[in-house]
Amino acid sequence: MHGLSTAFVAKEFKISHRRVQEVVQYTRKKGCVPTLQKGGRHPYAQYPKDIWKIVAKAAKRLMHVQHR
């Protein structure tokens, strides 16, 4: 694409030759450059915004029960 070699592009962007080929293939097929998706894994659980208040309240109750 644009007369640049795969090796040159790979070296300039510090990516593999294969990745350059994938980007070129995607661009030719879809007509646009691929975008990166957000990385990382999904969180284990969704917690309520006031989780710390709930935990603090529970801790106070437990302290009260423990001192009986």
C-alpha positions as CSV (number, residue, x, y, z in Angstrom):
1,M,0.0,0.0,0.0
2,H,1.4,3.4,-1.0
3,G,4.6,1.7,-2.2
4,L,6.1,1.0,1.2
5,S,7.4,-2.5,1.9
6,T,5.9,-4.6,4.7
7,A,9.4,-4.8,6.3
8,F,9.8,-1.0,6.4
9,V,6.3,-0.4,7.9
10,A,6.8,-3.2,10.5
11,K,10.2,-1.7,11.6
12,E,8.9,1.8,11.8
13,F,5.9,0.9,13.9
14,K,7.6,-1.9,15.8
15,I,5.0,-4.5,14.9
16,S,5.3,-7.8,13.1
17,H,5.2,-8.3,9.3
18,R,2.1,-10.4,9.7
19,R,0.3,-7.6,11.6
20,V,1.1,-5.2,8.8
21,Q,-0.4,-7.6,6.3
22,E,-3.5,-8.0,8.4
23,V,-4.0,-4.2,8.6
24,V,-3.5,-3.8,4.8
25,Q,-5.9,-6.7,4.2
26,Y,-8.5,-5.3,6.5
27,T,-8.2,-1.8,5.0
28,R,-8.6,-3.1,1.5
29,K,-11.6,-5.2,2.5
30,K,-13.5,-2.7,4.7
31,G,-12.2,0.6,3.3
32,C,-11.1,1.9,6.7
33,V,-8.2,1.4,9.1
34,P,-9.0,-1.0,12.0
35,T,-9.5,0.5,15.4
36,L,-8.3,-0.9,18.7
37,Q,-10.8,-2.2,21.1
38,K,-10.5,-1.6,24.8
39,G,-8.1,-4.1,26.3
40,G,-8.2,-6.0,29.5
41,R,-10.6,-8.5,31.0
42,H,-14.1,-7.8,32.1
43,P,-14.6,-7.1,35.8
44,Y,-15.6,-10.0,37.9
45,A,-18.7,-8.3,39.2
46,Q,-20.5,-4.9,39.1
47,Y,-20.7,-3.4,42.6
48,P,-23.1,-0.6,43.7
49,K,-21.6,2.9,44.0
50,D,-22.1,3.0,47.7
51,I,-20.4,-0.3,48.4
52,W,-18.0,1.3,51.0
53,K,-20.9,2.6,53.0
54,I,-22.5,-0.9,53.0
55,V,-19.3,-2.5,54.1
56,A,-18.7,0.0,56.8
57,K,-22.2,-0.4,58.2
58,A,-21.8,-4.2,58.2
59,A,-18.4,-3.9,59.9
60,K,-19.9,-1.8,62.7
61,R,-22.7,-4.4,63.2
62,L,-20.1,-7.2,63.4
63,M,-18.0,-5.3,65.9
64,H,-21.1,-4.8,68.1
65,V,-21.9,-8.5,67.9
66,Q,-18.3,-9.5,68.6
67,H,-18.1,-7.5,71.8
68,R,-21.1,-9.1,73.5
